[in-house]
């Protein structure tokens, strides 16, 4: 089989990163390289033509997931919704049953926290994660500078609601956190 073009190699890399981003957020960074490559529709051997190691993939996926998050919360600002409206829209979406039930497309703060804490990536993934958390908290901050408190409330509510899914407590957690953030906002 012949070599792939530069454009095809870039497309393959993009597909691997996007696929791994969804899988890591859904199932954690312990997902195997073979599973990532199969889900991306590529061979396991093709992985090492794109990445030096799985750790390098985790680093890149972490950066990709936080860039995607920044694009999402920045979209409301670009539409001219205003900071407060964009924050409210984010809170509404973040604390929804749909977000709870779809970690693959969800927030990397909640999805990757445990893996990053357990060295699921390298120092680069930890650095990117910390910067992403700080940026997200900055976006959430109100006049009181309470972005970290708001982020912790969102994060905690989402993680607890996922862990209690299937029980009425799950929706109660989401609703209670939403009310607290709406009243505080």
SVG drawing of the C-alpha trace seen along z (x, -y; Angstrom):
<svg xmlns="http://www.w3.org/2000/svg" viewBox="-37 -43 45 45">
<polyline fill="none" stroke="black" stroke-width="0.4" points="0.0,0.0 1.3,-3.4 2.1,-6.4 -0.7,-8.8 -0.5,-12.4 0.3,-15.2 -3.3,-16.3 -4.6,-12.8 -2.1,-12.4 -3.4,-15.7 -7.0,-14.5 -6.2,-11.2 -4.5,-13.0 -7.5,-15.3 -9.9,-12.3 -7.8,-10.4 -7.7,-13.5 -11.5,-14.1 -12.3,-10.4 -10.0,-10.1 -11.4,-13.3 -14.9,-11.8 -13.7,-8.4 -11.6,-9.8 -14.4,-12.0 -16.8,-9.1 -14.7,-6.3 -11.4,-7.8 -7.9,-7.9 -7.4,-4.2 -9.1,-3.5 -6.6,-1.6 -4.8,-3.0 -6.3,0.0 -9.8,-1.1 -9.2,-4.7 -7.8,-3.8 -10.6,-1.3 -13.2,-3.9 -11.4,-6.4 -11.4,-3.8 -7.6,-3.5 -5.2,-0.7 -3.4,-0.4 0.0,-0.7 -1.0,-4.1 -1.1,-5.5 2.7,-5.7 3.0,-7.5 1.0,-10.3 2.0,-10.3 5.1,-9.4 3.1,-7.8 -0.3,-7.5 0.8,-10.2 1.4,-12.5 -2.2,-11.8 -3.6,-12.5 -1.7,-15.8 -3.1,-16.8 -6.6,-15.6 -6.6,-17.6 -5.7,-20.7 -8.3,-20.0 -11.1,-19.4 -10.4,-22.7 -10.1,-24.6 -13.5,-23.1 -14.9,-24.2 -13.6,-27.7 -15.2,-27.9 -18.5,-26.8 -18.6,-29.4 -17.2,-32.0 -19.9,-31.5 -22.5,-33.4 -20.2,-36.3 -19.5,-36.4 -23.3,-36.4 -23.4,-39.5 -25.5,-37.8 -23.4,-39.6 -21.4,-38.0 -24.2,-37.4 -26.5,-35.9 -23.7,-33.7 -22.9,-32.5 -26.6,-31.8 -26.8,-29.8 -23.8,-27.8 -25.2,-27.1 -28.5,-26.0 -26.7,-23.6 -24.1,-22.4 -26.7,-21.4 -29.0,-19.7 -30.0,-16.0 -28.7,-16.0 -25.2,-17.0 -25.3,-14.6 -26.1,-11.8 -23.6,-12.7 -20.1,-12.8 -18.5,-12.2 -19.5,-15.6 -19.4,-17.1 -17.1,-19.2 -13.4,-18.2 -13.2,-19.6 -15.5,-16.9 -14.6,-14.2 -10.9,-14.3 -10.4,-15.4 -9.8,-11.9 -7.6,-10.8 -5.4,-13.9 -5.2,-13.6 -4.0,-10.0 -1.4,-11.0 -3.6,-9.9 -1.4,-12.2 1.9,-13.7 3.0,-17.1 1.8,-18.8 -1.8,-17.4 -1.8,-18.5 -0.6,-22.0 -3.2,-22.3 -5.9,-21.0 -4.9,-23.6 -4.9,-26.4 -8.3,-25.3 -9.8,-25.1 -8.5,-28.6 -9.8,-30.0 -13.2,-28.4 -13.4,-29.8 -12.5,-33.2 -15.3,-33.0 -17.8,-32.1 -16.7,-34.8 -19.3,-37.4 -18.6,-40.8 -17.7,-39.1 -14.9,-37.2 -16.6,-33.9 -15.6,-31.9 -13.9,-29.1 -16.9,-28.7 -19.2,-28.6 -17.0,-26.1 -16.8,-23.9 -20.6,-24.0 -21.1,-23.1 -18.4,-20.4 -19.6,-18.8 -23.2,-18.8 -22.4,-17.2 -20.2,-14.5 -22.7,-13.7 -25.6,-13.7 -23.8,-11.3 -23.0,-9.0 -26.6,-9.0 -28.2,-8.7 -31.3,-6.6 -32.3,-7.9 -34.4,-11.0 -31.5,-12.5 -29.7,-13.0 -32.2,-15.5 -32.5,-17.1 -28.7,-17.7 -28.9,-19.4 -31.9,-21.5 -30.5,-22.6 -27.2,-23.6 -28.9,-25.4 -31.1,-27.4 -28.0,-28.2 -26.1,-29.5 -29.0,-31.4 -29.8,-33.1 -26.1,-33.9 -25.8,-35.2"/>
</svg>
